[in-house]
């Protein structure tokens, strides 16, 4: 005689195996345990379901249905992740199928806003995005993948295709950009042409480096920058356009403020070693690893630690100890016009915070 000790449901395969050993008479093999009415199941859980050994999930159906009335999609996803990782429903896939539209409602809403198309309907890609978000929560709660709790494994590669931040930098019309470059390159004056050719040579050689475009207002800095961005993007490469102010960002195609894009801290004075508040696996992290050039317009308004944070982050993400991780950086601005704003600071504080005071 042998005793089959009880198992915790967290150890799901052992738990369902013990359940079968207790209820199936005279099993001849593990395959025999998985066979129900002549059908061999893939898992012990499935065999338990067919034998009616698991509880009915109707109470979990009601729980999710009640949450739809008073909770948003993020909260419903969190509840679903808690249920499948700690409450062990017998048929989690059926539970998902009943509530998947509500679970993914915010993903669909966000996609409609990003594409400016209110007619987009829910798709498998959106469901897959929901799977990924739920799996991330399951890993946080119980360190379990979806496949370990009876669900379907998400397609992580599809997540990259769904990544709107990455698509945003790759959706430019190549023909339009090439026409823009052909039309405007002959319009450059001698100094602008020299700057354009020097910078494009550095891009083509992939040598990286830090460049500063210094010129008074009205001399065509934005025009040259726009031409460089268009040239790189016309080759289906990624070039990020950042600016220190919202107005400057609107003048660049695809421009964003540096604080918004890089998730920079608002008060950098208190941080000795500043970094960008982004991860390598995030959308911006992937862009920083794949881009050919970063342009930062009106950089003279930025605190020196903003640039140091970008350099530190790029070194980490790109696994390169060269300045800015070996990526080419183009700064543009006019120290004669703007300097960093230091609340209640003196002129000395402003000079100490400007880019010229940085060891970079």
N, C-alpha and C positions, 0 to 999 in steps of 0.2 A: 504494500500500500504506500502511495506517495501523496503528499499534500501539495496542492497547487496554490501557492500563496497569492493573496490579493495584490493587484497592481493598480497604480495610480493612472487615471485616464490620460494624464499628460504623456505617459509612455504608451501612445495609442496602439501600436502593433501588439505589444505584449498584453495590453488590456483586452483587446478584442480576441487575441489568441486564447487567453485564459477563459473568456466568456464562452468561446466555442468548445474548449476542452471540458468545461463544466456541463454544457447542455447537449453536446453531440455524443451519442452512445457508441462506444466501440470504434473510435477513429483508427484507421489503418495507416494514415500518413498525413503530412501537412496538406498535401493536395486534396486528400479526402475531406479534410476539415473545410476547405474552401469550396467544395462541390455541394451545390444545393439543387435538388431535382434534376440532376444530370448536367447542370451548368457549372463550370469551374470559374469562380470569381477571381478577380485580379488581386483583391485585398481581403484581409480578415474582416475589415469594417463592412465591406459590401456583403460578405456572407452573413454577417450578423443582421444586416438590414433585411435581407431576403428571408431569414428565419424568424423575423419579427422579434428579435431580442433587444432592440433598442427602443427608447421612448419615442413617443410622438412629438414632433416639433411644432405643434400647433401653438403652444404658448410663446415660442420664439417668433412665430409669424405675427401674433397679436402684439408682441413687444415692439417689433419693427413698425408695424402699422400704426401703433400709438405714437411712436417717435416722429413719424412723418407729419403729424398734426402740429407738433410744437417745436420741432427741431429743424435746423438747417442740414444741408447735405454733409457738411464736414462732421457734425455731431452724429449723424446717422452712420457714417462710415466708421467713426470711432466705436459706436455701440456695436456694430456688426463685427468689428475686429475683436472686441472684448468677448462677444458671444462665442465666436468660433475658436478662440484660443483658451478660454477659461470655462466655458459651459458645455462644450463638446456636444453640439447638436448632431443628431444621427444622419441628417441629410443636408449638409451646409450648402451644397450646390443648388438644391431646390430653394433653400432660403434666399440665396443670392438671386436666383432667377425671379423670385417674387418681388424683390425690392431693389433691383439693380437700377431701374430708371430714376428712382428717388435718390439712391446713393450717388449717382453720377450727375445729378441735375446741375450742380454748380460748375462742373467741367464743361458741360454743354453751353451753359450761359456765358462762361468766360470765352469760349471759342467763338460764339456768335458776336461778342463785343470786339474781340481781336480782329476778326475778319470783316466786321461791319456787315454781316449777313444774318439777319434774324430768321431766315428760312432753313438754316442748317438743322438736320435731324440727327438724332443719336445714332452712332455707328459702333462697329466693333472696336475701332481705335479708341473711342471714348470709354467704352467698357474696359478695355485693356489699361487705360490710364487709371481708372478706378481700381482695378486689380492691383496695380503697382502701389498706389497710395495705401490701400488696405494692407498689402504685404509689408510695407514699411512700418505700419503701426503694429502688425503682428510681431515683427522682429523686435520692436521696442518693448512690447508687453511681455512676450514669452520666448523671444529668440527663436521663433519658428517661421519657416516659409509656408506659403499657402498650401503647397503640395503636401506638407506634413500635417495639415489639419483637414484634409479631405477635399481641398479646393483645387482649381486648375492653376498651374504656374503661369504667371504673366509673361508676356513677350517683351523683354527689356529693350530689345533692338527696335521694336515698334515705338517704344517710348521716345527714342531719339528722333524718329520721323515725326512724332507728334509734338516735339519740342518747338513751341512757337518762337522762342527767342532765337533759336538757331535758324529756323526757317526765315525769320524776319531779315536776317543778314544775307540770305541766299536767294531771295525772291525778286531781286532787282532785274529789270528788263535789260538783258545784255545788249540787244540791238540799239536800244535808246541810249545806253551809256556809251557805246562805241561811237555813235553819231555825235554825241555831246563832246567826246574827246576830239574827234576829227575836226569838228567845227571850231573848237575853242583853243586848241594848241597853237595854231597860227596867230592867234590874237595876243599871245603873251609877248610882253616887251623883253628886252635883253636880260634884265635882272631876274624877272619872273621865270624866264626860260631856263636860266642857269640854275635857279632853285629847283625847278621842276625836274630837270634832267639829273641833277645831283641826287635828289631824293629817290627818283625812280631807279637810278642805278643801284642805290643801296638796297632797294626793295628787290630788284632782280637778282642781285648777288646774295641776298639773304644774309647779309652781314650783321644786321641788327644795328644798335647804336642809338644814341640820344641826340636829336637835332632840335634846334631852337630857331624859329622863324620870327625875327624881330623887325618890325617896321611900323612907322607911324600910321594912324588911322587914315583910311581912304586910299591906301597904296595897293590894295588888291590881295591882302593876305587870304581872305575868305575865298576869293576866286581861285587862287592857286591851290588851296586846300581842297576845294570842291573838285577840281580837275584831277588831283592826285587820288582822291577817294573814288572817283568815277573810273579812272584807269585801272585801279586794282580790282574793283568790283566787276568791271567788264570782263575780267579773266576768271570770274566765278570764285575769286578769293574773298576772304573776309577782311574788311577794314572797319574798325570801330571809330565812330565820331563822337567825341565827348567835349563838353564845354563846362566852364565854371559857373555860367549863368544860364537861365532858361532862355533868355532872348538870344544869346549867342548860339545856343543849341538849335533853335528854330531856323537859323540861317544855314545849317548844314543838313544835307540829305541824310535822314536816319539819325540825326543828332539827338543826344540825351545829356542830361546834366551828369557830371562825374559822380556827385554824391548819390544820385539815384541808381546809376548803373553799377557802381563799384561798392555800394552799401558802406560808404565812409561814415565814420563817426562825426557828429556835429561838433563836438568839443575835442579837438585833437591836442590841445595844449597839455592835457593831463596824462597823455599816453606816451611812455618812453619809446616803445617799439610798436607803432601803429600797423595794423593790417586791414585789409578789406574784409568785410563781414560776409564772405561768400565761400562756398566749398568747391572742391574740384569737380564734384559730381553735379553741381548746379548748372543751370543753363548758362549763366555768365561765366562760370568756371570753364565750361567746354569752349565757349567763344574765346576766352583768353588763351587757351591752349592751341586753338586752331587759326587765330587771326594772323595776318601778315603785318599789320600796322595799326597803331593806336594814335589817333590825332586828339590832342587836348587843346582846344581853343580858349583864349582868354585865361591862360594858365597863370598869369601874373596875379590874378585874384585869389588863387588857391594857396592854402597854407602849405609850407614846405613838407610837412608830414603827410599830406595827401599823396604827394609824389613818392615819398619814401614808403608809404603803405602799398602803393601799386607795385613798386620795385620788389619789395619783400614778398608780396603775394605771387608775382610772376616767377620769381626765382623758385618758390615752392612748387607752384603748379607745373612749370615747364622743366623741373629738375635740372636747372641750369644756374650756376652761381655767378654768371656774368650779370652786369647791370641790366635790370628789367628782364632777367631771364633770357637774355640774348634777343629779345624782341625789339623791333624798330619802333621808336617813340618819336613823334613829331609834336613839339610844343609850339604854340603860337600865342603872341600877346605883345603888349606894349607897356613896359615899366613906367613910361612917361604918363600913362593914362590911369592905370589901376594898380593897386596894391592890396594885400589881404586886409580884411576888416577885423580888427581886434577890439572887442567890446571893452571900453574904458582903458584902452591901451595907449601908450605914448608912441611917438614917431619911432623911437628906438625899438619898441615892441613890434611894430609893423615891419621894420627892416629886418629884425631877427626872424620873423615868420615868413618872409618872402623866399622865393625859390633860390635866389642867389646866396642865401645863407645855408643852404643844404649841402652836405658833403657830396651829394650826387653831382 
